[in-house]
Structures are given as structure tokens and as C-alpha cells.
Amino acid sequence: MSGFTSIAYYAPSLVLLAGAFTISGLLGIGNEVGGALRLEQPWRSAVGAIAASEMFTLGVEGLAIAQIATRTILVVVWAVFCACGSFLLLRRRPFAWVPTNWMIAIPAAILGINLLIALCPSTKGDEVYYHMIVPSRIVQDGGLVFYREPMRSAIYPQMAFQIGFAPFHALALPDGGNVVSWFFGALLIWFTYTLIRMKSGSTAWAAVFGAATVAGLYTSVWHVTSGAHAIGDLAVACAVVALYLIDDLAAAAGRQHVAISVGILAAAAASTKVLLFPFALAIVLIAAVRMGWRSLSLLILPALLFIGPLMLWTAVHSGSPLGPLLEGITGRSAYLPYEARAFVDEYVAGPRGPILQKLRNEAVNYSPILWLSVAAFVLARRHVAAKPALGVALLILQVVIIIGWNTYDARYLGGVQYALMIVFAVSLNPSLRDRIVADRRFLPVAAALLAPWMLLQIVYAGQFLKLPAHLESKSDFYERYVPFFSDFVALDHQLPNDAVLLSLPYALDSIYAPRPIYYHVLDVPAHRPAFLLSYSKDGSDLAPDLHLRFTIGEKIYENDHSAIATYRFPGKKPLLGTLRVRRLR
């Protein structure tokens, strides 16, 4: 897979260069889009960059659906997009939106540390298992092919932004997506700071909430990977804040432009997590009520353009617009009987806790300022101009979805928590806000609620910074953080060049497999040498169900001390187990 074949080309400087070129393209084209929508800052850059990402992703989707997504075409399309955006960016007057006050130096430093993490090779479990496998397979196959497994990535409408990262895999720089994700996380912090400063007139007030957005392990873990977490948080936060400020936005930009902008944000949110579909629909309906039902067509237009083609393609190739979800509603399901249903039931009934561990994780993931602001927004009604009912309703919607269908993680709030913090900060009674800021205890208390969480981020980042600082070799880094890496290196010399792997059980670090890897027996291509890769913690060797397509042949590789799981936790040792590879006939 692309992660393995790209190892020889990995260099932090190249990852940074590819990511920075993409960011300049997104900013350049995004600012033109935001300008066409007559949006003022910070909306122009935030909405515009999201729209530019949607436009580029839609182009990559088109190439993939048309089965012409060759390496050359993907790279050329990416280069042209970024070059055009960079030109548009450079020809603009100097940016007035770049904050320069000294008070943002500390959150800027944390963002710098997060960037260094993003420059490291991808090692986070979800990303290397199923997020990055989608663009990697597009490059491998020259187009979009429906694969049954991993089922999370078979829900293609929630993989839209990951599909847009296919050019990085074509460039042999698959980690470039990490830098783009970091950019959207940075854009969320800048949006928070800038909007609050403009509305309140207080740099200190805005800087504290900007710092609260970046403080905590969440941004250092989730905003530096090739998933869609950062852009989803930004889209959701902007969408909810836009609902609160919709009259002001409409007065400045016009209702039609605001409707399109909210539609862009809702479409982006929906395409990052399928469980945000109800939330995105709620955003569209609330905006339609606020601006009039005539705006509904403009509100849904971005979703039709951005998500529609992918849902239609998935419906044709899998029997459902959401792949394994709602299977069979548009045709014959691609899955074996009860297979997709079992996945959904197992996921919903999966482990939700232990609750104390979840609470501990959330305690270090976010600064208390975030949650205190949300609580104050809900409870301090006499002192907050904005009515909390709308925000609370959207928050409850996400909580219900988490309780009913997801694990108990605050990240599945999708960014609503950031929005409520921002709305609180801009709508708090001005006289009360001024008294708080003027109080000598304000900055020391804020520092006490920020510094420990930022120190945790620095400690967490220390394990990764050795590589970009050239204190650790690439091979040592991969050995430490990529399960089965030494086995994959050995297998690369033993497997035929045209071999494919079937992995049972699932959840491997897919992109680092030395050959194309599949997780469903019906996904394995015919007429190529196939090998079964299996692993266990206790050395057990249970025969998998191959559905009469293959029989298991001789063993070609075994390692009783294989690193079957590694951890991005300082000092935690890898989990050892047994890995076996056998020929399939």
C-alpha cells in the first residue's frame, strides 16, 4: 500500500512543502469564493477554505468515479489547483486578518508543536486502518472501487475529504493530508480569536478563548491526522455560530449568499461523519426558518453538488447510498446476508466505557474553559444576550446520537461545544465582560486553566519530535509506532510482486502493508497470488470462514513475537502476539 511504498521518499520537509502548497491553494481559491459570497472576515477565509476543499475533493471524486485517477492525472490536477490558488493568494493585498498581538504567542506555539506532530509519518489507528486506505486504493486501482471492508470506509459519503487526499498518495507523500488537517484546526482557532475580538473589542478576552480552543490533547491527537476531524469541527462551529448571527451576516452579505454559505458548512459537516447527517439537516432547516423557505434550495445546493455524486455512486455499487447502512434500499446489497446488520449491531452494542476512563480522557482532551463557557452559556441567561435554546437543542441532538449509536467521546459532538463557547464569548453582557477582563485575577486564572493542558500537549509531542529533529531514524520511528512493521519488511522480500493479502481479523495498519490488503474474502481480486494474514494475542489459530472461495495452504511466515499493537502514549510498550501468513489456493 502507499504508506509502505512511500517510506523511502518520506522527509518532513517534503511533507511540509506539499501541505503548505495545498494550504496556499485552499486559501487563495477560498478567499475568492468567500469574496464572491460577500463575506467579511473571519467568515470569508473559514467558509471559503471549506468551499475550496469541497471543490477540489469533488474534482478528485470525478476523476475516481470516471476511472481515470492515474498518478499523473491526480498530481497534475493537484498542482494546477494549488498553483492557481497560490497565484490568487499572492496577488491579493497584504492580509489584515493575521493576528500579531503577543497574547496569541502561546497558542501559536502549541499550534507549532502540533504542526511538528503532523509532519511525522501517520501512525494513529483509525487513520492508518480505514481513513487513509480509501485514497490509497484510488491510486492503486486508478479509480473508485467499492470495497466491503473496512465497513467504516465503505460509507463513502463520510470519506469525501479523505478521497481528496488521493494526490498525496500519488505523490508518495501520503502524510501531506496531516498538514492540511492541521491547517483547518488552526483556522478554527483563528476564527474563534478573530470573531470574538471583533465582537468584543478585547484582545485579551479573545486570546483566552482562542487558547482554550487549542489547549488539550484533543487537537494534538485528532487535528494532525489525515482524517476529517478538524474540518468537521470548523464546519460545525461556523454553522452554529452563523445561525446565531444570521441577521448580521444577511445584512452584510445578503440572504442568498448566507444561505449558500450555511449550505457549504452543513455539507462539509455531513461529509465528515455519517452521524452528523441529522445535525446537518437540522442546520439547514433552522436556517430555512430563519431566512425564509425560499432559501431552502440554496441551502441544500452545496450538499447536492458535493455529497450527491458520491451517494449516487455508492447506491449503484452497493445497494445503498450509505454502503453498509440502510443496505438494499437502492438495489441488491453487496454484502452477505446479515453481514452489514451484524456490523451495525456490534458497533452500537460495543463498549461505551468504562465511564471513569472516558471522563479522565475528556478531562485531558479539553481545557476547562471550554466546558465552563458552555455551562455559563446555558445557565447565565440574564447575562448573555443570545438565547441558549437553539444551541442546547443542537447539543442535545448530538448527545442523543452519541448515547444511542456511538462511543462516549466528546469529539462526536462534532464541534458544537466550540460554537457554544464562541457564542457565549461574543454575547456576554459587555459591562460584565469588561469587569472580568479588568480584574487582576482574570489572566492568572485563565493561565491556570490553560497551562497544565498545554504542558500535557508538550509532553505528548515529545515522543514524536525526535524524528523531525533528526534525533531518531525513520526505521526506528516506524518500528516503534507501526504494528507488524518488521514483519512487513520481511514479507516484502518473500511475497511475489503481484501478491495480495487477505487480513482476518481486521484493524491492521492498512497503508503500511507491503502488498494490497483486503478485509473481506469477496474483495480479493481474482487471478493474483493471495495470502492469508492472521494474528492473535495468545497464539490461537482459528480457521476463518473463507466462504468456499479459497482453501488455506502452506505457511510461509510466522512470528511469535510480533508487535501486533503499538501505542502513541509515552513509554507504553507494544503488545506482542503471533502473526501467521499462509498461501490461499
N, C-alpha and C positions, 0 to 999 in steps of 0.2 A: 504494500500500500504506500501512498505518497509520503507518509511520515517516515517510513523506513528508507525508501529510495532517496529521500531528500537529506538524509543525515550528513552526507559528505559535503553538502552545499551550505549547511547551517552556519551562520555567523550573525551575532547580534546586530552588527552594523547593517547587514543586508536586510534583516527583518525590519529594522527601524526605517531604512530607506524606502522599502516597499510600502510600509504602513504610512509613512509621512507623505509619500506621493499620493496615496489614496485619500488621505485626510485632506490634502490641499484640493484634490478634485472634488470631494464632497462639499467642502466649504465654498469653493468657487461657484460651482453649479447651484449649490444650496442657497447661497446668498442671492443669486439671480432669481431663483424660484420664489424665495421669500420676498424679494423686491417686487416681483410680478404680482404677488398676493397683497402688496402694500402693507406688509407687516413691519412694525418697528422692532428694534432690538429690545429684549433678547429673543423675541419670537422669530424674527427673521432668520437668524442663524440656526436656532433649535429646530423649528419646523422645516426650514429649508434643507438642512443637512439630512433630516429623516426622509424628506421627499426625494432628495438626490440619491440616497441609498436605495429607496424603493425603485426609482427609475433604473439605476444600474442593475439591481437584482432582477428586475423584470426583463432587462436585456439578456442577462445570463440565462434566466429561465427560458426565454425564447430560443436561444441557441441550443440549450439542452433538450427542450421538447422537440425541436426540429432535427435532433441527432446530428448536429454539425458543431458540437462543442469540442473541437480539437484543441490541442495545446496551443497551436499557433493562433487560431482564431480567438480563443479566450484571452491570450496575452495581448493581442493587438487591440481588442475591444477595451480591455482594461487600460492599456497605455493611452489610447485615444481619449477615453473618458477622463482620465486623470490629467492628461496634458491640457485638454480644453478647460477643465475646471481650474487648473493651476494658472493658466493664462488669464482667465476671468478674475481670479483672485489677485493676481499681481497688478492688473490694470486698474483695480479699484484704488481709491484714495486711502491713506493710512487709516488703520482701524481704530475707531474711537471706543470700541467695546472691550478692549483688552484692559482688565483691571491692573493697576500698578501700585495700589496702596500697600504699605508694609504689612498691614494686618492679614493679608491673604498669603503671606510668605510661608507660614507653617502648613496650611492645607496644600499649598503649591508644592511644598517639599514632599508631602505624603503622596501627592499625585506623581511626583518624580520617582519615588520609590516604587509605586505601583507600575509605572512605565517600565522600570528595570525588570520587574517580575514578568511583565507582558513580553519582554524581549527573549525570555528563556523558552526553550522547547516546551510544547504543550504536554502536560502530564496530568491534568485534572481528569478524574474518572469519567464523568458524563461526556466531556468533550471528546476525549480520545476513543471512547466506546461508540457513541452514536451521533454526536453533533458533527464531527469532522468527517465521518465516513461518507456522508451524503455528497459533499463537494469532491471528495477523493474519488468516489465511484463515478461521478460525472466525467472527471478527467480520464479515469481508467476505461470507461465504456464509450467515451466520445459523445455522450448524451445522457438523458434521464431514463432510467430503467426502474420499474417498480420492484423493490425487494421486500419480502415479507418480514424480514428481521434485519436489524433490531426494530421491534414494533414502534418504539417511540419515534424513530426516524422515518418510519413508514407513514406517519401522519405528516405528509409533505407540506401541507399549508402552514404548519408551525416550524418548518425548516427553511422558510423563504430566505432569510438573511444568511443562513449558512450556505445556501446554494450560491448566493452572491460572492462567497469567498472562493469559489472554484478557481478563478485565475491565480490565486496564491498557490494552490496546489499545482497548477500548470507551470508556475514559475519555479517549482521546487522550493518554495518558501511558505509552507502551509501555516507557519506561525504568524504570518502577517495579519491574519484576522484578529489575533490577540491585541495588536496595536490599534486596530480600528475600534474594537470593543472598548479599549481604554479611552479612546477619544470620545466616544459617546458618554462614558462615565464622567469624563472631565467636562463635557458640555452640560451635563446635568448640574454639576457643581457651579459652573459659571452662570448658568441660567438662574439657579437659586440665588446666588450672590447678587447678580445684576438686577433682577426683578425686585428683590427686597430693598436694595439700595435706592433704586429709582422711586419706589413707592414710599419708602420711609424717610429718605434723605439722610440716613445714618449709615456710615461706612462700618462702624463698629458692630451695629446690630446685624447688618447684612453679612459681615465676615464671620460672626459666630455661627449663623445658620448655614453658611457655605461650608464652614469647617465641620459642622455636625453632619453634613451630607457625606463627606468623605471619611470621617472618623469611624473606625471599627473594622473588623476583619472582613466584613461582607464585601466591601469594594476591592480589597486586596486579594480576594479569592474569586469572586464572580465577575468582576468588571475587567478582568485581564485575560480572559479566555475567549476562544472562538465560538462561544455561544451567543445568544441574543439577549442576555440578561440586561446589559447596560442600556441598549437602545430601547428595550421594553420599559425599563424604569423611567427613562427620559420621556418616552411617548405617553405613558400613563400619567406621569406627574404633570406634563404640559397640558394634557387633555382635561384633567380635573381642574387645574388652575384656570384654564380657558373658560370652563363652564361658569366659574365664579366671576370672572372678569369679562364675560361675553359682551356686555353692553359697551364697555370701554373699548374693547377690541373692534366691535362693529362700528362704533363711531369713528374710529381712526382708519379702518381698512375697508369697511363696507360689509354688509351681512353675507353677500355671496362669497367674498374672499375668506371670511371667517369660517363659513360652512365648509368650504374646501379644506381649509387648514385643519379644522377639527376632524374631518373625514380622513385626512392623511394620518393624523395621530391615532385615530381609532383603528385604522387598517394596520398600522405598524404594531400597535399593541396586540391585536388579534393574531398577527403572524409570528409572534414570539412564543406564545404558549396557547395551546388549544383551549385550556381552561380560562383564558381571558376572552374567549368569544362572547360569553354573556355580558361581560363588563363592557366590551367594545360596543355591543348592541345597545346597552344602557346609555352609554355616552352619546351615541347617535340619536337615540330617541329623546333624551333630555335636551340635547342641543336643538332638535327639531321643535320641541315645545317652546324653548326659549326664543328661537328666531323665526318661528312660523313653519308650518308644514310644507310650504313651498320650497324650503331649503333642503328637504329630505333627499331629493335627487342628487344634489351637490354633496351632501354628507356621505352618501353611500357610493358615489362615483369612484373615489380612490380605492375602496375595497374591491369593487368590481374589476377595476383595472389591475390592481396589484395582486390580490389573492384569487380572484376569479379564475384566471387561466390555470393556475396550479390545482385548484379544487376540481375544475373540469377534467384536467388530465388524470388526476388521481381517481376520479369517479369512473372514468373509462377503463383504466387499467387495473383497478382493484375492486370495483363494485360498490365503492362508497367515496364521496368527496373527502372523507377523513381517513381513508385507508382501513385500519382495523376497527375503527369506531363506526358505529352505525352500519356495519357491514351488510352488503347485499341490497341496499336501498336503491342502487342505480344499475344493478346487474349482478351477475354471478360473483360471489366472493372469491378472492384469490386465496383464501385460507382454507385449511382443512376444517371439517365440521367441529364446532365448539372451540376451535383453537383461539380465535380472537376473543371470544366471550370469556374463556378461561384467563386470558391475559388481563382483561379489564377487571374481572372479579378478583384476581390475585392482587392486582395493583391497588384496588380500592380497599381490600381487606388486609393489605400489607401492614408492616409495623409502622405505627404512628409515633411511638415514643422510644425509650422511656421519657416521660414528660419532664422530669427533673433535668435530664441531659439536654433536652430541647431548650428548656429555659436557660440553661447555662450557655448553650451555643448562641442563643439570641442575645444574651447579656454581653457577650464579647463582640458580636457582629455589628452592633449599632451603638452610637453614643446615646446616653440617657436623654440628651437634649431633644432628640427626635421624638421619643415616646412622651416626654413631658410636654412637648409642644402639641402633640396630638391630643393628649388628655386635657390640656388647657383650652384648646380649641373647642372641644366638646363641652367642657364644664363651665368655662368662664364666659357665659353668654352675655352678661351685661357689659363686658369689657371688649368684646370682639364684634366688629361691625358685620362680618359675614355670618350668615345663618348656617349652623353646623348640619342641618338636617340632610342636605344633599350629600355632603362628604361622608357623614355617618352611614347613610344608606348604601353608598358605594363600598365603604369599608365592610359593612355587614355582608354585602353580597359576596365579597371575596372570602370573608371568614366562613360563610356557609359552604362555599365551594371547597375550601381547604378541609373543613370538618367532614364533608360528605365524600370527597373524591381525591384527596391529596394528603401528603405527609404534612405534619405540623411544623412548617417552616415559614417564617415571616417573609421570606423572599417571594412566596407565592401571593403575597398581597399585590405584587406587580408594580409597586411604585406609588400606590395610593397614600402610603404613610408619608412619603416625601411631599406630596401635593398638600396634604393637610397641614404639615409643618409650614410650608410656604404661605398658605392662605392665612394661617394664624399670624405669621410674622408681618404680613402686609396689612392685616385688618385689625390688629390690636389697637386699642384706643391710643391716639398719638400722645396725649399727655401722660398716660401711664407708661407708654414705651419710653418716652423721653426721661421720665423719672428713673426707670430701670437702668437705662444707659448711663445716666449721670451718676448713679450710685457707685461709690468707690468699690463696692463688693462685686459689681457686675462682671468685670473681666476676670478677677481671681476665681469666682465661682464657675464661670464658663470654662476657664482653663482646667479646673478640677474635673469637669465633666467631659473634657476632650482629651487631655494629655495622656491619661492611662490607656485609652483606646488607641491612640496614635502610637504609643510606645509598644503596644501589642503588635501593631502592624509592622513596626520596625524589626521587632524580634522575629516575627513570622517571615519577613522578607529576607532576613539574614541568610537563611539556608539556600536561597536562590541566587543571591547577588555574587556568589563566588564565581559563577560561570561568566557573566558579562565583565567581571573584574579580572578575568583570566587567572583566577586562583584555583580553578578546577577545570579539568579537561572535559571535552564533550562526552567521551566514552564513560568517564566516571559519573557524570550527571545522568546520562541515560541509564546506566546500571543502577543508580540509586533510586530513580523515580519511575522507571518504566518496567512494569511486571514482565517477566519472561524475556527481558531484553537479551541476556546472554544466550538463552535458548534460541531466540530468533536469529541471532548472528550465526550460531552453529547450524541451524536449519537452512539458512540461506545457502550454505555450501553443500547441503545434502539433497535438497529438493530440486527437481527439474525446473528449468526456467519457466516452463508453461504450466507449472502445477498450480492448483488452487487448494485452499484449506476450508474444511467444514469444522466449525468450532461448536462443540456441545460439552458442557453448558455454555452459557452466553457470557456477556460482560467482560470481554477481553479489551485490551487497549488496541482497538482495531487498526488504527492507521500505522502502527508500528509492526504489523505482521509482515513477514518477508515476502509473502505472496498474497494475491487477492483472497480475502477471507469472507466467509458466508456463515450465517447462523440458522439457516433453515435448509433442510435437505432438498426442497424443491427450488431453491435459489441457485444451487450449484450448477454451473454451466456444463453441458454435455461435451463429450469428446475432448476432455482435458484431464490429465492425471490428477486425481483427487485424493486428499489425505485427511484423516480424521484427527483433530487436535482436541484432547480432553485433559482435564486436570481435576485434582481433588486435594483437600486438606489432609485427609487421613490415608491416602494411598489406595482407596477403594476404586474398583474398576467396573462400574455398572455399564452394561451394554445399552447404548441409546437406541431409540426407535428410529430406524432409517427408512421406514415406510416402503420396504421392499425395493427401494431404488438401488441400494448398494449392499454389499456384504463386506465385513471387516476382514482385511488381510493381515499381512505380517507387520510387525512393529519395526519402525525404522529409527525411532528415537525415544529415549526415556531419561528423565532426570528426577531423582527422588528428593533433591534439594533445590527445586526451582522456586524463585521468588514469584509466587502467584498473586501477591498483593503488596503494593507499596503505599507509603503514606506521606502526604505533604504536611507532616507535623514534625517539628524539630525533634530529632533524637529517637523517633519511633522506628523500631526495626521492622523489616519486611516480614510478611507471613510466608512461611515456606510450605511447600507441598510437592505433589508428584505431577509431572507433566508427561503425557504419552502422545506420540504421533504414530498413526498406523495408516497403511495404504487402504484405500477403498477400491473395491472391484465392482 
